[in-house]
């Protein structure tokens, strides 16, 4: 059985994930900025792909915001404390969901 991660290890994972998401969002933005094909059928297919890419970009941006909030809680010493009830969030939950701001009971 692996040892529970430290907050420093969780912070490193959060920073790595944030960097990965930022790269993905830059790629999505670059791809969405490409000019549309002149052919109508190609343009329609491209538009469908753009809609999927836009949805992925929105999801990535939401995850970045959650990561930023978790990193802020780490910096202020509030990480691992439920934002609703004030009880400790289990290390196992934080390991599984490093952006968790609620304990398991309050998240239900």
C-alpha positions as CSV (number, residue, x, y, z in Angstrom):
1,X,0.0,0.0,0.0
2,X,1.4,3.4,-1.0
3,X,1.8,6.1,1.6
4,X,-0.5,9.0,1.7
5,X,0.7,11.9,-0.4
6,X,1.9,15.1,1.3
7,X,0.3,18.5,0.4
8,X,3.6,19.3,-1.4
9,X,3.2,16.3,-3.6
10,X,-0.5,17.2,-4.3
11,X,0.6,20.7,-5.1
12,X,3.2,19.4,-7.6
13,X,0.5,17.3,-9.2
14,X,-1.9,20.2,-9.4
15,X,0.8,22.4,-11.0
16,X,1.7,19.7,-13.5
17,X,-2.0,19.2,-14.4
18,X,-2.5,23.0,-14.7
19,X,0.5,23.2,-17.1
20,X,-0.9,20.3,-19.2
21,X,-4.3,22.0,-19.4
22,X,-2.8,25.3,-20.3
23,X,-0.9,23.7,-23.2
24,X,-4.1,21.9,-24.4
25,X,-6.1,25.2,-24.3
26,X,-3.4,26.9,-26.3
27,X,-3.6,24.2,-28.9
28,X,-7.4,24.4,-29.0
29,X,-7.2,28.2,-29.4
30,X,-4.7,27.9,-32.2
31,X,-6.8,25.3,-34.0
32,X,-10.0,27.3,-33.6
33,X,-8.2,30.4,-35.1
34,X,-7.4,28.6,-38.3
35,X,-9.4,29.9,-41.3
36,X,-12.4,27.8,-42.3
37,X,-12.2,25.7,-45.5
38,X,-13.8,27.1,-48.6
39,X,-15.6,23.9,-49.4
40,X,-19.1,23.9,-47.8
41,X,-19.0,20.3,-46.8
42,X,-15.5,20.6,-45.3
43,X,-16.6,23.8,-43.5
44,X,-19.6,22.0,-42.0
45,X,-17.4,19.1,-40.8
46,X,-14.8,21.6,-39.5
47,X,-17.6,23.5,-37.6
48,X,-18.7,20.3,-35.8
49,X,-15.1,19.6,-34.8
50,X,-14.8,23.2,-33.6
51,X,-17.8,22.8,-31.4
52,X,-16.2,19.8,-29.8
53,X,-12.9,21.7,-29.4
54,X,-14.8,24.6,-27.8
55,X,-16.5,22.3,-25.3
56,X,-13.2,20.8,-24.4
57,X,-11.7,24.2,-23.9
58,X,-14.5,25.3,-21.6
59,X,-14.0,22.1,-19.6
60,X,-10.3,22.7,-19.4
61,X,-10.8,26.3,-18.3
62,X,-13.2,25.1,-15.5
63,X,-10.6,22.6,-14.3
64,X,-7.9,25.3,-14.3
65,X,-10.1,27.5,-12.2
66,X,-10.6,24.6,-9.7
67,X,-6.9,24.0,-9.6
68,X,-6.2,27.7,-9.0
69,X,-8.6,27.7,-6.2
70,X,-7.0,24.6,-4.6
71,X,-3.6,26.1,-5.0
72,X,-4.8,29.3,-3.3
73,X,-6.2,27.2,-0.4
74,X,-2.8,25.5,-0.1
75,X,-1.1,28.9,0.1
76,X,-3.5,30.3,2.7
77,X,-3.4,27.1,4.8
78,X,-7.1,26.3,4.1
79,X,-6.4,23.3,1.9
80,X,-7.8,20.1,3.2
81,X,-10.5,21.9,5.2
82,X,-14.1,21.5,4.1
83,X,-15.4,24.9,2.8
84,X,-18.9,24.0,4.1
85,X,-18.6,22.3,7.5
86,X,-15.0,23.2,8.4
87,X,-14.0,19.5,9.0
88,X,-10.9,18.0,7.6
89,X,-11.1,16.5,4.1
90,X,-9.6,13.0,4.1
91,X,-6.2,12.6,2.5
92,X,-7.6,9.8,0.5
93,X,-10.2,12.1,-1.0
94,X,-7.6,14.8,-1.7
95,X,-5.4,12.2,-3.4
96,X,-8.3,11.1,-5.6
97,X,-9.7,14.6,-6.2
98,X,-7.0,17.1,-5.4
99,X,-9.3,20.1,-6.2
100,X,-11.9,19.0,-3.6
101,X,-13.1,21.8,-1.5
102,X,-15.8,19.8,0.3
103,X,-15.5,16.7,2.5
104,X,-17.1,13.5,1.3
105,X,-20.2,14.1,3.4
106,X,-20.8,17.6,2.3
107,X,-20.1,16.7,-1.3
108,X,-23.1,14.3,-1.3
